Amino acid sequence: MLAQLPPALQNLHLPLRLRLWDGHEFMLGTDPSVTIVVKDPQMVAQFTRPSLDALGAAFVEGKLELEGPIHEVIRVCDEWSQALLNDEDDVSPVRSVHDKETDAKAISYHYDLSNAFYQLWLDSDMAYSCAYFETGSESLEQAQQAKFRHLCRKLRLQPGDYLLDVGCGWGGLARYAAREFGARVFGITLSQEQLTLGRERVKAQGLEGQIELQLLDYRDLPQDGRFDKVVSVGMFEHVGHANLAQYCKTLFGAVRAGGLVMNHGITAKHTDGRPVGRGAGEFIEKYVFPHGELPHLSMISAHISEAGLEIVDVESLRLHYARTLDHWSERLEDNLEAAAKQVPEQALRIWRLYLAGCAYAFAKGWINLHQILAVKAHADGSHELPWTREDIYVS
């Protein structure tokens, strides 16, 4: 039995209660909004060095339970960790192997979990990427449609354009581009579950003549410049730092001269691409996105430029993603009983922490989201882009 709090915890002032396996309780401050129920006595040793990966892993593995709103749990645990640990403790750049087999397994682990599970908290089009809030008051459904529209307008998509959608997910953007902008779309994914449902929805909407979805690695894309436009949304996070040059060269080879390439993805805070500190990055690597690596904006921009593409527009949507994740987290929390029927208990624990934790991380500026628009200029350096951005925002 623990007679008293370790000295390192006695001077903290957090709205946190620790309840031990024997019923004893310790208050780390007044009016606790969060209670951690310790089920494994060995966890006590972690409390003086409460890294976010250790706390998260303990919850995932059932060594402790969390009581209180999940967003409040994330906030309080971060403040607890911050009070006792240095942000940069034990953090170094991640360098993972990214061959086709490894990437396929990683994508399957994350995206083939359960279509029904994702449907509980995503919008009706199942857009699993940052939404776009034009005023800040939109619903998730409205903001995801606005994201599709924003991307298509940035690409200056025209009827008949041949659009390559790299990492097409469940096909929401592909269907929008075909339906609303008259594009022909070739979409690729490494997730069989996404492909199956995506094809079903294409057929249900009568868009088979405009959309083709395939299970294909980006490294196997044709390099004959057949596509007018290329869009990659929430995919390059899986490419890996070592393969960014190949990824960008592949997009360059896929698009025609004068064509546009849009890369929409999560970017790192640090220029060397090292993960978020105090264990948050390690938790995501182990439990959520195996082999995922986030490059800094400067890193991906350098590779895009070296591949021969000219960057013409960059937009940060960091706060948009924080709000998107808030929506996702709230929707999952409202559907926990249904979610428990779709995925194993451990998976549900992972996703509760992941969605709420990422919302917090984006809000705090630990990570960012950038849309990078580039053009493959003609041999003489010309392209067909308008002189201003005005056309993007005209209703």
C-alpha positions in Angstrom: 0.0 0.0 0.0 1.2 3.5 -0.9 1.4 5.5 2.3 1.8 8.9 0.7 2.4 10.5 -2.6 6.0 10.5 -3.9 7.7 13.9 -3.2 7.7 14.8 -6.9 3.9 14.8 -6.9 3.3 16.6 -3.7 3.9 20.1 -5.1 1.7 19.7 -8.2 -1.6 21.6 -8.4 -3.6 19.7 -11.0 -7.4 18.9 -11.1 -6.4 15.2 -10.8 -7.3 12.4 -8.5 -5.3 9.1 -8.2 -7.4 6.2 -7.0 -5.4 3.1 -6.1 -6.3 -0.6 -6.5 -7.0 -0.8 -2.7 -9.4 2.2 -2.7 -7.0 4.8 -1.4 -7.2 8.2 -3.1 -4.7 11.0 -3.5 -5.5 14.5 -4.7 -3.0 16.4 -6.8 -5.1 19.6 -6.6 -8.6 20.8 -5.7 -11.8 20.1 -7.6 -10.5 17.2 -9.7 -12.0 16.9 -13.2 -10.1 13.7 -14.0 -9.6 10.5 -12.0 -7.0 7.9 -12.8 -7.9 4.5 -11.4 -4.7 2.5 -10.9 -5.2 -1.2 -11.4 -1.6 -2.3 -11.6 0.6 -1.4 -8.6 3.7 -1.2 -10.9 2.2 1.9 -12.5 3.0 3.9 -9.4 6.7 4.0 -10.4 5.7 5.8 -13.6 4.0 8.7 -11.9 7.1 10.7 -11.2 8.0 10.4 -15.0 4.6 10.4 -16.6 5.5 10.3 -20.3 2.5 10.4 -22.6 3.3 7.1 -24.2 3.6 5.3 -20.9 0.3 6.7 -19.6 -1.4 6.0 -23.0 0.0 2.4 -23.1 -1.2 1.7 -19.6 -4.7 2.8 -20.5 -4.7 0.8 -23.7 -3.4 -2.3 -21.9 -6.0 -1.9 -19.0 -3.4 -1.1 -16.3 -5.4 2.0 -15.5 -8.8 3.5 -16.2 -9.7 7.1 -16.9 -12.7 8.9 -15.5 -13.7 12.3 -16.9 -14.3 13.8 -20.3 -11.7 12.5 -22.7 -10.6 16.0 -23.8 -10.1 16.9 -20.2 -8.1 13.7 -19.6 -5.8 14.7 -22.4 -5.3 18.2 -21.1 -4.7 17.2 -17.5 -2.3 14.4 -18.4 -0.3 16.7 -20.6 0.0 19.3 -17.8 1.1 16.5 -15.4 3.7 15.3 -17.9 4.9 18.8 -18.7 5.4 19.6 -15.1 7.8 16.7 -14.6 9.4 16.0 -18.0 11.3 18.0 -20.6 9.6 18.3 -24.0 12.7 17.1 -25.7 13.5 14.1 -23.5 14.5 11.1 -25.5 13.3 12.4 -28.8 15.2 11.9 -32.0 14.2 11.8 -35.7 12.5 8.6 -36.7 13.8 6.7 -39.7 11.6 3.7 -40.7 12.0 1.2 -43.6 9.3 1.8 -46.2 9.1 -1.0 -48.8 5.9 -2.0 -50.5 5.2 -4.9 -48.2 5.8 -2.9 -45.0 3.7 0.0 -46.2 0.8 -2.3 -47.2 0.7 -3.9 -43.8 0.8 -0.6 -42.0 -2.1 0.8 -44.1 -4.1 -2.4 -43.6 -3.5 -2.2 -39.8 -4.9 1.3 -39.6 -7.5 1.5 -42.4 -8.9 -2.0 -42.5 -10.1 -1.9 -38.9 -13.8 -1.7 -39.7 -15.8 0.4 -42.1 -18.7 0.3 -39.7 -16.5 1.7 -37.0 -15.3 4.6 -39.1 -18.9 5.3 -40.2 -19.8 6.0 -36.5 -17.8 9.2 -36.3 -16.8 10.3 -39.8 -19.1 12.3 -42.1 -21.4 10.6 -44.6 -18.8 10.7 -47.3 -16.2 9.2 -44.9 -13.6 11.9 -45.5 -10.8 10.9 -43.1 -8.8 14.1 -43.4 -8.8 17.7 -42.3 -12.1 19.5 -43.1 -12.3 23.2 -44.1 -14.3 25.6 -42.0 -15.1 28.7 -44.0 -16.7 30.5 -41.1 -15.9 28.2 -38.1 -19.5 27.4 -37.4 -20.1 24.7 -40.0 -21.1 21.1 -39.2 -18.7 18.4 -39.9 -20.7 17.4 -43.0 -20.6 21.0 -44.3 -16.9 21.4 -43.6 -15.9 18.2 -45.4 -17.9 19.2 -48.5 -16.2 22.6 -48.3 -12.8 20.8 -48.2 -13.6 18.9 -51.3 -14.7 22.1 -53.0 -11.6 24.0 -51.8 -9.3 21.3 -53.2 -11.0 21.2 -56.6 -11.0 24.9 -56.9 -7.3 25.1 -56.1 -6.7 22.5 -58.7 -8.8 24.6 -61.2 -10.5 21.4 -62.0 -12.5 21.5 -65.3 -15.0 19.2 -66.9 -13.2 16.3 -68.6 -9.9 16.8 -66.6 -8.3 13.5 -65.7 -7.6 13.6 -62.0 -5.3 11.2 -60.1 -6.3 10.8 -56.5 -3.4 9.3 -54.5 -4.6 7.6 -51.4 -8.3 8.0 -52.3 -9.7 6.5 -49.1 -13.3 5.6 -49.4 -13.6 7.8 -52.5 -15.4 10.8 -51.2 -13.2 13.3 -53.0 -13.2 11.3 -56.2 -17.0 11.2 -56.2 -17.3 14.9 -55.5 -14.8 15.8 -58.3 -16.7 13.7 -60.8 -20.2 14.8 -59.7 -19.6 18.5 -59.1 -16.7 19.3 -61.5 -17.2 16.7 -64.3 -13.7 15.2 -63.8 -12.6 11.7 -64.7 -10.9 10.2 -61.7 -8.3 7.4 -61.1 -8.0 6.7 -57.4 -5.6 4.4 -55.6 -5.5 3.0 -52.1 -3.7 0.2 -50.3 -6.7 -0.6 -48.1 -8.9 -3.4 -49.4 -11.7 -2.3 -47.0 -11.6 1.2 -48.4 -11.5 0.0 -52.0 -14.5 -2.3 -51.6 -16.8 0.3 -50.0 -15.4 3.0 -52.3 -16.4 1.0 -55.4 -19.8 0.2 -54.0 -20.5 3.9 -53.5 -19.2 4.8 -57.0 -21.6 2.3 -58.4 -24.5 3.4 -56.2 -24.1 7.0 -57.5 -23.9 5.9 -61.1 -20.3 7.3 -61.5 -18.6 4.1 -62.9 -18.1 5.9 -66.3 -16.0 8.6 -64.6 -14.3 6.9 -61.7 -11.9 4.0 -61.5 -10.5 2.9 -58.1 -7.6 0.4 -57.8 -5.5 -1.3 -55.1 -2.2 0.2 -56.1 1.1 1.4 -54.5 2.0 4.9 -55.5 5.4 3.6 -56.7 3.6 1.7 -59.4 1.8 4.7 -61.0 2.2 5.3 -64.7 4.9 7.9 -65.5 3.7 9.0 -68.9 2.2 12.3 -67.8 -1.4 11.1 -68.5 -3.1 13.0 -65.7 -4.2 16.7 -65.9 -4.2 17.1 -62.2 -3.0 15.2 -59.1 -4.3 15.3 -55.6 -2.9 13.5 -52.5 -4.8 14.0 -49.3 -3.6 12.6 -46.0 -1.4 10.1 -47.7 2.2 11.3 -47.7 2.5 10.9 -43.9 2.9 7.1 -44.7 5.6 7.6 -47.3 8.5 8.0 -44.9 11.3 10.6 -44.9 13.6 8.3 -47.0 11.1 7.9 -49.8 9.9 11.5 -50.1 12.1 12.2 -53.1 10.7 9.2 -54.9 7.2 10.1 -54.0 7.5 13.6 -55.4 9.3 12.4 -58.6 6.4 9.9 -59.0 3.8 12.7 -58.9 5.9 14.8 -61.3 6.0 11.9 -63.7 2.3 11.2 -63.5 1.1 14.8 -64.4 1.3 16.4 -67.8 3.2 19.6 -68.5 1.1 22.6 -67.3 -0.7 20.3 -64.8 -1.2 20.9 -61.1 -0.3 18.8 -58.1 -1.9 19.3 -54.7 -0.3 17.7 -51.6 -2.5 18.0 -48.4 -1.0 16.4 -45.3 0.2 16.7 -41.8 3.6 18.3 -41.2 6.0 18.3 -38.3 6.8 21.2 -35.9 10.5 20.6 -36.0 12.6 21.0 -39.2 14.3 17.7 -38.7 11.0 15.9 -38.6 11.4 14.4 -35.2 8.2 13.3 -33.4 6.3 15.2 -30.8 8.0 15.1 -27.4 7.2 13.5 -24.0 6.3 10.2 -25.7 3.3 11.4 -27.8 5.0 10.5 -31.0 6.1 7.1 -29.7 2.5 6.3 -28.7 1.2 7.1 -32.2 4.0 5.1 -33.9 3.3 2.0 -31.7 -0.5 2.0 -31.6 -1.9 4.1 -34.4 0.3 4.7 -37.4 3.1 2.1 -37.6 6.0 3.6 -39.7 4.3 6.9 -40.0 6.7 9.9 -40.4 5.9 13.6 -40.5 8.2 15.8 -42.5 8.5 19.5 -41.8 7.0 21.9 -44.4 10.6 22.8 -45.4 11.5 19.2 -46.0 8.5 18.3 -48.2 8.8 21.6 -50.0 12.4 20.9 -50.8 11.6 17.5 -52.3 8.7 18.9 -54.3 11.0 21.5 -55.8 13.9 19.1 -56.5 11.4 16.8 -58.3 10.8 19.6 -60.8 7.5 21.0 -59.6 7.1 24.7 -58.8 5.3 25.5 -55.6 2.7 28.2 -56.2 0.6 28.2 -53.0 0.9 27.0 -49.4 -1.9 27.2 -46.8 -1.9 26.0 -43.2 -5.1 24.4 -41.9 -3.8 23.6 -38.5 -6.8 25.0 -36.5 -9.1 23.5 -39.1 -7.7 20.0 -38.2 -8.0 20.7 -34.5 -11.7 21.4 -35.0 -12.2 18.4 -37.3 -10.7 16.1 -34.7 -12.9 17.7 -32.0 -15.9 16.7 -34.1 -14.6 13.2 -34.6 -13.7 12.7 -31.0 -17.1 14.0 -29.8 -18.9 11.7 -32.3 -16.9 8.7 -31.2 -17.6 9.5 -27.5 -21.3 9.7 -28.3 -21.2 6.3 -29.9 -19.0 4.3 -27.5 -21.5 1.5 -27.0 -21.9 1.0 -30.8 -18.2 1.3 -31.3 -17.5 -1.5 -28.8 -19.5 -3.8 -31.0 -17.3 -3.1 -34.0 -13.8 -3.2 -32.7 -11.9 -4.9 -29.9 -11.7 -3.1 -26.6 -8.0 -2.3 -26.9 -8.6 -0.7 -30.4 -11.4 1.5 -29.0 -9.1 2.7 -26.2 -6.4 3.5 -28.7 -8.8 5.5 -30.9 -10.4 7.4 -28.0 -6.9 8.6 -27.0 -5.8 9.2 -30.5 -8.6 11.4 -31.7 -8.8 13.5 -28.6 -5.0 13.7 -28.3 -4.5 14.8 -31.9 -7.2 17.5 -31.5 -5.2 18.8 -28.5 -1.9 18.5 -30.4 -3.1 20.5 -33.4 -4.7 23.2 -31.1 -1.4 23.5 -29.3 0.7 23.7 -32.4 2.6 20.5 -31.9 1.9 19.5 -35.5 0.5 21.3 -38.5 -1.5 20.6 -41.7 -0.4 22.2 -45.0 -1.9 22.2 -48.5 0.9 22.7 -51.0 -0.1 23.5 -54.6 2.5 23.0 -57.3 2.6 23.2 -61.1 4.6 21.3 -63.6 5.6 24.2 -65.8 5.9 23.9 -69.6 9.4 23.7 -71.1 9.4 27.5 -71.6 8.5 28.1 -68.0 4.9 29.1 -68.6 1.7 27.7 -67.0 -2.0 28.5 -67.1 -2.6 29.5 -63.6 -4.7 32.7 -63.0 -2.8 35.8 -61.8 -4.6 35.8 -58.5 -6.4 33.5 -56.1 -9.7 35.3 -56.6 -11.2 32.4 -58.6 -10.8 30.0 -55.6 -13.1 32.0 -53.4 -15.8 33.1 -55.9 -19.1 31.3 -55.2 
